[in-house]
Amino acid sequence: MPSSESSDLVALLEKLSRLLADQETCGYVVGGFIRDWLLVRQTHDIDIAVRGDAISLAEKVARSLPGRFVLLDAENGIARVIATQGKKQWQVDFSSFEGDIEADLARRDFTIDAMAIGLAGPIFLTEGKGQTELELVDPFGGRKDVEEGIVRAVSKQVFAADPVRMLRAVRLAAELDFSIEPETEDLLRRCHEMVVEVPGERVREELLRLLCLPGSARFLRYLDELSLLTVLIPELDSCKGVDQPTTHFWDVFDHSLEAVAAVEFLMREGEWRHTKQELLGFTPWSREIEEGLSRQVSAGSTHRSLLKLACLLHDIAKPETKFVDPTGRARFYGHTGEGAVKAKSILGRLRMSHQEIKQVETMVYHHLHPVQMANEGLPTRRAIYRYFRDTGDNGIDVLFLALADYLATCGPNLTMEGWQEQCHMINYILAEHGEQQERISPVKIIDGHDLIAVFGLSPGPLLGRLLAQVQEARASGELKTKEEALALVSKELSVKNMSYNHTEQGLPS
């Protein structure tokens, strides 16, 4: 943590100490703040446990600092004060405890979060890993576990008390680059079925926080080893052991997990153990792509994290759509459409936002689209236009899913020639899309008023369809002027009138 922030933090804690003293209240800094300070990790979140009414105290602190009061949980007596110290905003969460602080720490989840600093006197924090001087209350050896990089349960009852802690254990291990110690790991395996009791909102939060981390594919695999993944998403369990055509190296389940690892590799988040970094030299990448993948979708999610989720779920409907044709080859007709429906159901159960669900649903539905529109050669301009029209904001996301799907299909059997061919197609699609955007970015060459004036049309669906056809032809480079656009509309209207007349006379159109 930078020195200026260190000074600001100490100043804030000393203010809080004086305010608690004025109220004759005993208070302690607890939880992840101490862990992060020991690890020299930047944080602006402070948890304070107080003896007494935390909500009433938080209101008084907010008035005195000054800061903004936020009620978080009236039933459990938790409130937040958002205050500015120096150039930063700090979130200070207040909760209540009864008895002594050691008893409060015993109710917490992991030893690395079961430490406290008293706020009864001067605050001494010395910056630098291994040099931090704290007057710690540390009854479970949390500081030693921080130094050794271990996630250890405070007691054998922690997961029964709150099953979401099982997911949090894995997420903390991923986030901090720690390991879960063996006894806690065994306890996780014994308690894994309790995770079904976790409300969807809390599963969503932990899952998205995990997927936001580089290398999260490895920890999805770890969740499965702990028997947690398929309890959370039972639909994945049916993917295990489902064989695929010989072009596939793995069954459906392992293919799906490898697709997550592959897309992380393509997004420059780390290596993929089945290939070499030199493959990235052919893979599309730019500042615009990176910024697009990093865009926020909802609170806690980005295009990047939802792309990983789509990779995990893209073949979720293969088990029920599988059949073997007369040649003995496995087929999965309709698995993209069925998969989109199942993905929507899964994410609804996990309380994902409407926008998150829509994005993953779109990616699952269209994940074969890039390959299918290429057929035996490069896709046409019109095919590329329609692809981006249909995929909307997820057009580039789907292209990366398609590339990850290809990598996870070939696995160790990947050839450089095959990869270059795939990347050539994707790069061509992106380049043509860029050119199409430039063609249609100037002002419209015709609009609805033109069609009403020239052809006597009325506002309605037909008007919209005709303008969409003009836009597609313009993006494809087939017309450039207003006169050409009007000629196209005239031709389309003639065809429609001819079809209508034939239908009226009982003739085939």
C-alpha positions as CSV (number, residue, x, y, z in Angstrom):
1,M,0.0,0.0,0.0
2,P,1.5,3.4,-1.0
3,S,2.9,5.5,1.9
4,S,0.4,8.3,1.5
5,E,-2.5,5.8,1.7
6,S,-0.8,4.3,4.8
7,S,-0.8,7.7,6.5
8,D,-4.4,8.3,5.5
9,L,-5.4,4.9,6.9
10,V,-3.7,5.5,10.2
11,A,-5.4,8.9,10.4
12,L,-8.8,7.4,9.7
13,L,-8.3,4.6,12.3
14,E,-7.2,7.2,14.9
15,K,-10.3,9.2,14.2
16,L,-12.4,6.1,14.6
17,S,-10.6,5.2,17.8
18,R,-11.4,8.7,19.3
19,L,-15.0,8.5,18.2
20,L,-15.4,5.1,19.8
21,A,-13.8,6.4,23.0
22,D,-16.2,9.3,23.1
23,Q,-19.1,6.8,22.9
24,E,-17.4,4.6,25.6
25,T,-17.5,1.8,23.2
26,C,-15.0,-1.1,22.8
27,G,-14.1,-1.7,19.1
28,Y,-11.8,-3.8,17.0
29,V,-10.7,-3.9,13.4
30,V,-11.3,-7.4,12.2
31,G,-11.4,-9.7,9.2
32,G,-9.9,-9.4,5.7
33,F,-8.5,-5.9,6.3
34,I,-5.8,-7.3,8.6
35,R,-5.0,-10.1,6.3
36,D,-4.6,-7.8,3.3
37,W,-2.4,-5.4,5.4
38,L,-0.1,-8.2,6.3
39,L,0.1,-9.2,2.6
40,V,0.7,-5.6,1.6
41,R,-2.5,-5.8,-0.6
42,Q,-4.3,-2.5,-1.3
43,T,-7.7,-2.3,0.3
44,H,-10.2,0.4,1.2
45,D,-12.6,-1.8,3.1
46,I,-12.4,-1.9,6.9
47,D,-14.5,-4.1,9.1
48,I,-15.1,-3.0,12.7
49,A,-16.7,-5.1,15.4
50,V,-18.1,-3.2,18.3
51,R,-19.7,-4.1,21.6
52,G,-23.2,-2.6,21.5
53,D,-25.5,-1.3,18.9
54,A,-23.5,-1.2,15.7
55,I,-26.2,0.6,13.6
56,S,-26.7,3.4,16.1
57,L,-22.9,3.8,16.4
58,A,-22.4,3.9,12.6
59,E,-25.0,6.7,12.3
60,K,-23.1,8.7,14.9
61,V,-19.7,8.0,13.2
62,A,-21.2,9.1,9.9
63,R,-22.3,12.4,11.3
64,S,-18.9,13.0,13.1
65,L,-16.4,12.1,10.3
66,P,-18.4,13.2,8.2
67,G,-19.5,10.3,6.0
68,R,-22.4,8.6,4.4
69,F,-24.4,6.1,6.4
70,V,-25.7,2.9,4.6
71,L,-27.9,0.3,6.4
72,L,-26.7,-3.1,5.2
73,D,-28.6,-5.6,7.4
74,A,-31.0,-4.4,10.0
75,E,-31.8,-7.9,11.3
76,N,-28.2,-8.8,12.0
77,G,-27.2,-5.2,13.0
78,I,-24.7,-4.4,10.2
79,A,-24.2,-0.9,8.7
80,R,-21.6,0.9,6.6
81,V,-20.1,4.3,6.7
82,I,-18.5,5.6,3.5
83,A,-15.9,8.3,4.3
84,T,-13.2,10.2,2.5
85,Q,-9.7,10.4,4.0
86,G,-6.9,11.9,1.9
87,K,-7.8,11.3,-1.8
88,K,-9.5,8.0,-1.3
89,Q,-12.9,6.8,-0.3
90,W,-13.1,4.1,2.5
91,Q,-15.9,1.7,3.3
92,V,-16.1,1.0,7.1
93,D,-18.5,-1.7,8.0
94,F,-19.8,-2.0,11.6
95,S,-21.1,-5.1,13.2
96,S,-21.9,-6.1,16.8
97,F,-20.3,-8.7,19.1
98,E,-21.2,-9.9,22.6
99,G,-18.8,-11.1,25.2
100,D,-15.1,-11.0,24.4
101,I,-13.5,-10.5,21.0
102,E,-12.0,-14.0,21.1
103,A,-15.4,-15.5,21.2
104,D,-16.4,-13.3,18.2
105,L,-13.3,-14.4,16.3
106,A,-14.1,-18.1,17.0
107,R,-17.4,-17.7,15.0
108,R,-15.5,-16.6,11.9
109,D,-14.6,-18.8,8.9
110,F,-10.8,-19.0,8.4
111,T,-7.9,-18.3,10.6
112,I,-6.5,-15.6,8.2
113,D,-9.7,-13.7,8.8
114,A,-10.0,-14.4,12.5
115,M,-7.6,-11.7,13.8
116,A,-8.4,-8.3,15.4
117,I,-6.7,-5.0,16.2
118,G,-8.0,-3.1,19.2
119,L,-9.0,0.5,18.7
120,A,-8.6,1.6,22.3
121,G,-5.3,3.4,21.8
122,P,-2.7,4.7,19.3
123,I,-2.5,2.9,16.0
124,F,0.9,1.6,14.9
125,L,1.1,0.1,11.4
126,T,4.6,-0.3,9.8
127,E,4.4,-0.8,6.1
128,G,6.2,-3.6,4.3
129,K,5.7,-7.4,4.1
130,G,7.3,-9.1,7.0
131,Q,7.8,-5.8,8.8
132,T,4.3,-5.1,9.9
133,E,4.0,-4.3,13.6
134,L,0.5,-4.9,14.9
135,E,-1.0,-5.4,18.4
136,L,-2.9,-8.4,17.2
137,V,-5.5,-10.5,18.9
138,D,-4.8,-13.8,17.1
139,P,-6.1,-16.8,19.0
140,F,-6.0,-19.2,16.0
141,G,-2.6,-18.5,14.5
142,G,-3.9,-16.5,11.6
143,R,-0.8,-14.5,11.1
144,K,1.3,-17.6,10.7
145,D,-1.1,-19.0,8.2
146,V,-0.9,-15.7,6.2
147,E,2.8,-16.0,6.2
148,E,2.7,-19.6,5.0
149,G,-0.1,-19.0,2.5
150,I,-2.7,-21.4,4.0
151,V,-6.5,-21.3,4.1
152,R,-7.5,-23.1,7.4
153,A,-10.9,-23.4,8.9
154,V,-11.3,-21.9,12.4
155,S,-13.4,-24.9,13.5
156,K,-15.2,-28.0,12.1
157,Q,-18.5,-26.2,12.3
158,V,-17.6,-23.3,9.9
159,F,-19.3,-24.8,6.8
160,A,-22.4,-26.0,8.7
161,A,-22.8,-22.5,10.1
162,D,-22.6,-20.9,6.6
163,P,-22.2,-23.2,3.6
164,V,-21.1,-20.3,1.3
165,R,-17.8,-20.5,3.1
166,M,-17.0,-23.5,1.0
167,L,-17.0,-21.4,-2.1
168,R,-15.2,-18.6,-0.3
169,A,-12.4,-21.0,0.7
170,V,-11.7,-21.8,-2.9
171,R,-12.1,-18.2,-4.1
172,L,-9.7,-17.0,-1.4
173,A,-7.1,-19.6,-2.3
174,A,-7.3,-18.5,-5.9
175,E,-7.3,-14.8,-5.1
176,L,-4.4,-14.9,-2.6
177,D,-2.5,-17.7,-4.3
178,F,-2.8,-19.8,-1.1
179,S,-3.5,-23.5,-0.6
180,I,-6.3,-25.0,1.4
181,E,-4.7,-27.1,4.2
182,P,-5.5,-30.9,4.1
183,E,-7.9,-31.0,7.1
184,T,-10.0,-28.1,5.8
185,E,-10.0,-29.8,2.4
186,D,-11.3,-33.0,3.9
187,L,-14.0,-31.0,5.7
188,L,-15.0,-29.4,2.4
189,R,-15.4,-32.8,0.8
190,R,-17.5,-34.1,3.7
191,C,-19.8,-31.1,3.7
192,H,-20.0,-30.5,-0.1
193,E,-23.7,-31.3,-0.3
194,M,-24.6,-28.4,2.0
195,V,-23.7,-26.0,-0.8
196,V,-27.2,-26.5,-2.2
197,E,-28.5,-24.5,0.8
198,V,-26.6,-21.3,-0.4
199,P,-28.9,-18.7,-1.9
200,G,-28.4,-18.1,-5.6
201,E,-27.3,-14.5,-5.0
202,R,-24.4,-15.5,-2.9
203,V,-23.3,-18.3,-5.3
204,R,-23.4,-15.7,-8.1
205,E,-21.1,-13.3,-6.1
206,E,-18.5,-16.0,-5.3
207,L,-18.6,-17.6,-8.8
208,L,-18.2,-14.2,-10.6
209,R,-15.4,-13.2,-8.2
210,L,-13.6,-16.4,-9.0
211,L,-14.1,-16.0,-12.8
212,C,-12.7,-12.5,-12.7
213,L,-9.4,-13.9,-11.6
214,P,-6.7,-15.0,-14.1
215,G,-6.3,-18.8,-14.0
216,S,-9.8,-19.4,-12.7
217,A,-10.2,-22.5,-15.0
218,R,-7.8,-24.3,-12.6
219,F,-10.0,-23.5,-9.7
220,L,-13.2,-24.6,-11.5
221,R,-11.4,-28.0,-11.8
222,Y,-10.6,-27.8,-8.1
223,L,-14.3,-27.1,-7.3
224,D,-15.1,-30.3,-9.2
225,E,-12.4,-32.3,-7.3
226,L,-14.0,-31.1,-4.1
227,S,-17.4,-32.3,-5.4
228,L,-18.8,-28.7,-5.3
229,L,-19.1,-27.8,-9.0
230,T,-21.7,-30.3,-10.0
231,V,-23.7,-29.7,-6.9
232,L,-23.9,-26.1,-7.9
233,I,-24.6,-26.9,-11.5
234,P,-26.0,-30.5,-11.6
235,E,-26.4,-30.2,-15.4
236,L,-22.6,-30.5,-15.8
237,D,-22.6,-33.9,-14.1
238,S,-24.4,-35.4,-17.0
239,C,-21.6,-34.2,-19.3
240,K,-19.1,-36.5,-17.7
241,G,-18.2,-39.5,-19.8
242,V,-20.2,-38.3,-22.8
243,D,-17.9,-39.3,-25.7
244,Q,-17.6,-37.1,-28.8
245,P,-16.4,-37.7,-32.4
246,T,-12.7,-38.6,-32.8
247,T,-11.9,-35.0,-33.7
248,H,-12.4,-34.3,-30.0
249,F,-9.7,-35.1,-27.5
250,W,-11.9,-35.0,-24.4
251,D,-15.4,-35.9,-23.3
252,V,-18.0,-33.1,-23.1
253,F,-17.2,-32.3,-19.4
254,D,-13.5,-32.1,-19.7
255,H,-13.8,-30.3,-23.1
256,S,-15.9,-27.6,-21.4
257,L,-13.4,-27.0,-18.6
258,E,-10.5,-27.0,-21.1
259,A,-12.4,-24.4,-23.2
260,V,-12.4,-22.1,-20.1
261,A,-8.6,-22.6,-19.8
262,A,-8.2,-22.0,-23.5
263,V,-10.1,-18.7,-23.6
264,E,-8.0,-17.5,-20.6
265,F,-4.9,-18.2,-22.7
266,L,-6.4,-16.4,-25.7
267,M,-7.2,-13.4,-23.5
268,R,-3.6,-13.2,-22.4
269,E,-4.3,-14.3,-18.8
270,G,-1.7,-17.0,-18.7
271,E,-0.4,-20.1,-20.4
272,W,-2.4,-23.2,-21.5
273,R,-0.6,-26.4,-20.8
274,H,-1.5,-28.0,-24.1
275,T,0.1,-25.5,-26.4
276,K,2.8,-22.9,-26.9
277,Q,2.7,-19.1,-26.5
278,E,3.7,-18.7,-30.1
279,L,0.1,-19.5,-31.1
280,L,-0.9,-16.1,-29.8
281,G,1.1,-14.5,-32.7
282,F,-1.7,-15.5,-35.1
283,T,-4.6,-14.8,-32.7
284,P,-6.6,-11.5,-33.0
285,W,-5.8,-9.0,-30.3
286,S,-5.8,-5.3,-30.0
287,R,-6.4,-2.5,-27.4
288,E,-10.0,-2.2,-28.6
289,I,-10.6,-6.0,-28.1
290,E,-9.0,-5.9,-24.6
291,E,-11.1,-2.9,-23.6
292,G,-14.2,-4.5,-24.9
293,L,-13.7,-7.7,-23.0
294,S,-13.0,-5.7,-19.8
295,R,-16.2,-3.7,-20.1
296,Q,-18.6,-4.1,-17.1
297,V,-21.9,-5.9,-17.7
298,S,-23.4,-5.8,-14.2
299,A,-22.1,-5.3,-10.7
300,G,-19.3,-7.9,-10.4
301,S,-19.3,-9.1,-14.0
302,T,-17.5,-8.2,-17.3
303,H,-17.6,-9.5,-20.8
304,R,-14.4,-11.3,-19.9
305,S,-15.8,-13.2,-16.9
306,L,-19.1,-14.0,-18.7
307,L,-17.1,-15.3,-21.7
308,K,-15.5,-17.8,-19.3
309,L,-18.9,-18.8,-18.0
310,A,-20.2,-19.3,-21.6
311,C,-17.2,-21.5,-22.3
312,L,-18.2,-23.7,-19.3
313,L,-21.8,-24.0,-20.4
314,H,-21.5,-23.9,-24.2
315,D,-22.0,-27.7,-24.7
316,I,-24.3,-28.2,-21.7
317,A,-27.1,-29.7,-23.9
318,K,-24.9,-32.2,-25.7
319,P,-25.9,-35.2,-23.4
320,E,-29.6,-35.0,-24.3
321,T,-29.1,-34.2,-28.0
322,K,-26.5,-36.9,-28.7
323,F,-27.3,-39.6,-31.2
324,V,-25.2,-42.0,-33.3
325,D,-25.7,-41.9,-37.1
326,P,-25.6,-45.0,-39.3
327,T,-21.8,-44.5,-39.8
328,G,-21.3,-44.7,-36.1
329,R,-20.5,-41.0,-35.7
330,A,-21.9,-39.1,-32.7
331,R,-24.0,-36.1,-33.6
332,F,-25.4,-33.4,-31.4
333,Y,-28.0,-31.6,-33.6
334,G,-29.7,-28.7,-31.9
335,H,-27.4,-28.6,-28.9
336,T,-26.7,-24.9,-29.4
337,G,-30.4,-23.9,-29.1
338,E,-31.1,-26.4,-26.3
339,G,-28.0,-25.3,-24.6
340,A,-29.0,-21.6,-24.7
341,V,-32.3,-22.6,-23.0
342,K,-30.5,-24.6,-20.3
343,A,-27.9,-21.9,-19.7
344,K,-30.7,-19.4,-19.2
345,S,-32.3,-21.7,-16.6
346,I,-29.0,-22.3,-14.8
347,L,-28.1,-18.6,-14.6
348,G,-31.6,-17.7,-13.5
349,R,-31.3,-20.1,-10.7
350,L,-28.0,-18.4,-9.7
351,R,-29.8,-15.0,-9.7
352,M,-27.7,-13.6,-12.5
353,S,-28.9,-10.2,-13.9
354,H,-31.1,-10.1,-17.0
355,Q,-28.1,-8.7,-19.0
356,E,-25.7,-11.4,-17.8
357,I,-28.2,-14.1,-18.7
358,K,-28.8,-12.6,-22.1
359,Q,-25.1,-12.4,-22.9
360,V,-24.3,-16.0,-21.9
361,E,-27.4,-17.2,-23.7
362,T,-26.4,-15.4,-26.9
363,M,-22.8,-16.8,-26.7
364,V,-24.0,-20.4,-26.2
365,Y,-26.6,-20.1,-29.0
366,H,-24.2,-18.7,-31.5
367,H,-20.9,-20.5,-30.6
368,L,-20.9,-22.5,-33.9
369,H,-22.0,-19.6,-36.0
370,P,-18.5,-18.4,-37.0
371,V,-17.5,-21.8,-38.3
372,Q,-20.8,-22.4,-40.0
373,M,-20.9,-19.2,-41.9
374,A,-17.4,-19.9,-43.3
375,N,-18.5,-23.2,-44.8
376,E,-15.8,-24.0,-47.4
377,G,-14.0,-20.7,-47.6
378,L,-14.2,-17.3,-46.1
379,P,-17.7,-16.0,-45.2
380,T,-19.4,-13.5,-47.4
381,R,-19.8,-9.9,-46.5
382,R,-23.5,-10.3,-46.0
383,A,-22.9,-13.3,-43.7
384,I,-20.5,-11.2,-41.6
385,Y,-23.0,-8.4,-41.4
386,R,-25.8,-10.7,-40.3
387,Y,-23.5,-12.4,-37.8
388,F,-22.8,-9.1,-36.0
389,R,-26.4,-8.1,-36.3
390,D,-27.5,-11.3,-34.6
391,T,-24.9,-11.4,-31.9
392,G,-25.0,-7.6,-31.0
393,D,-22.5,-6.6,-28.3
394,N,-21.3,-10.2,-28.0
395,G,-20.0,-10.5,-31.6
396,I,-16.3,-10.5,-30.6
397,D,-17.0,-12.6,-27.5
398,V,-18.5,-15.3,-29.6
399,L,-15.4,-15.3,-31.9
400,F,-13.2,-15.9,-29.0
401,L,-15.5,-18.7,-27.7
402,A,-15.3,-20.3,-31.2
403,L,-11.4,-20.2,-31.0
404,A,-11.4,-21.6,-27.5
405,D,-13.8,-24.3,-28.6
406,Y,-11.4,-25.2,-31.4
407,L,-8.4,-25.4,-29.1
408,A,-10.4,-27.5,-26.6
409,T,-11.5,-29.8,-29.4
410,C,-8.0,-30.5,-30.6
411,G,-6.1,-30.4,-27.3
412,P,-2.6,-31.8,-27.6
413,N,-3.4,-32.9,-31.2
414,L,-3.6,-29.2,-32.4
415,T,-1.6,-28.5,-35.5
416,M,-0.1,-25.1,-36.4
417,E,-1.6,-25.3,-39.8
418,G,-5.1,-25.9,-38.5
419,W,-4.7,-23.0,-36.0
420,Q,-3.5,-20.6,-38.6
421,E,-6.5,-21.4,-40.7
422,Q,-8.9,-20.7,-37.9
423,C,-7.2,-17.5,-37.0
424,H,-7.1,-16.4,-40.6
425,M,-10.9,-16.7,-40.8
426,I,-11.5,-14.9,-37.5
427,N,-9.1,-12.1,-38.4
428,Y,-10.9,-11.8,-41.8
429,I,-14.3,-11.5,-40.1
430,L,-13.0,-8.8,-37.7
431,A,-11.3,-6.8,-40.6
432,E,-14.5,-7.0,-42.7
433,H,-16.6,-6.0,-39.8
434,G,-14.4,-2.9,-39.2
435,E,-14.7,-1.9,-42.8
436,Q,-18.5,-2.4,-42.7
437,Q,-18.7,-0.1,-39.6
438,E,-16.8,2.6,-41.5
439,R,-19.2,2.3,-44.5
440,I,-22.3,2.7,-42.5
441,S,-21.0,5.2,-39.8
442,P,-21.6,8.4,-41.9
443,V,-25.2,9.8,-41.9
444,K,-27.9,7.6,-43.4
445,I,-28.3,7.9,-47.1
446,I,-32.1,7.3,-46.8
447,D,-34.5,7.2,-43.9
448,G,-38.2,6.4,-43.3
449,H,-39.3,9.9,-44.4
450,D,-37.7,9.2,-47.8
451,L,-39.6,5.9,-48.3
452,I,-42.9,7.5,-47.2
453,A,-42.4,10.4,-49.6
454,V,-41.2,8.4,-52.7
455,F,-43.3,5.2,-52.4
456,G,-46.3,6.4,-50.3
457,L,-45.6,3.8,-47.6
458,S,-46.9,4.1,-44.0
459,P,-44.9,3.8,-40.8
460,G,-44.8,0.1,-39.8
461,P,-42.8,-3.2,-39.9
462,L,-42.4,-3.1,-43.7
463,L,-40.6,0.3,-43.4
464,G,-38.2,-1.1,-40.8
465,R,-37.5,-4.2,-42.9
466,L,-36.7,-2.2,-46.1
467,L,-34.4,0.2,-44.2
468,A,-32.6,-2.9,-42.7
469,Q,-32.1,-4.3,-46.2
470,V,-30.6,-1.0,-47.3
471,Q,-28.3,-1.0,-44.3
472,E,-27.1,-4.6,-45.0
473,A,-26.5,-3.9,-48.7
474,R,-24.6,-0.7,-47.8
475,A,-22.5,-2.5,-45.2
476,S,-21.7,-5.2,-47.8
477,G,-20.5,-2.5,-50.3
478,E,-23.3,-3.2,-52.8
479,L,-24.6,0.4,-52.8
480,K,-23.3,3.8,-51.9
481,T,-25.7,6.5,-53.0
482,K,-29.3,7.5,-52.2
483,E,-30.3,6.7,-55.8
484,E,-29.0,3.1,-55.5
485,A,-30.8,2.7,-52.2
486,L,-34.1,3.8,-53.6
487,A,-33.6,1.5,-56.6
488,L,-33.1,-1.4,-54.2
489,V,-36.3,-0.5,-52.3
490,S,-38.2,-0.3,-55.5
491,K,-37.0,-3.7,-56.6
492,E,-37.9,-5.2,-53.2
493,L,-41.4,-3.6,-53.4
494,S,-41.9,-5.0,-56.9
495,V,-41.0,-8.5,-55.7
496,K,-43.4,-8.2,-52.8
497,N,-46.2,-7.0,-55.0
498,M,-45.7,-9.8,-57.4
499,S,-45.7,-12.3,-54.6
500,Y,-48.9,-10.8,-53.2
501,N,-50.6,-10.9,-56.7
502,H,-49.6,-14.6,-57.2
503,T,-51.0,-15.5,-53.8
504,E,-54.3,-13.8,-54.5
505,Q,-54.7,-15.7,-57.7
506,G,-53.8,-19.0,-56.1
507,L,-50.5,-19.2,-58.0
508,P,-47.2,-20.3,-56.5
509,S,-45.1,-17.2,-55.5
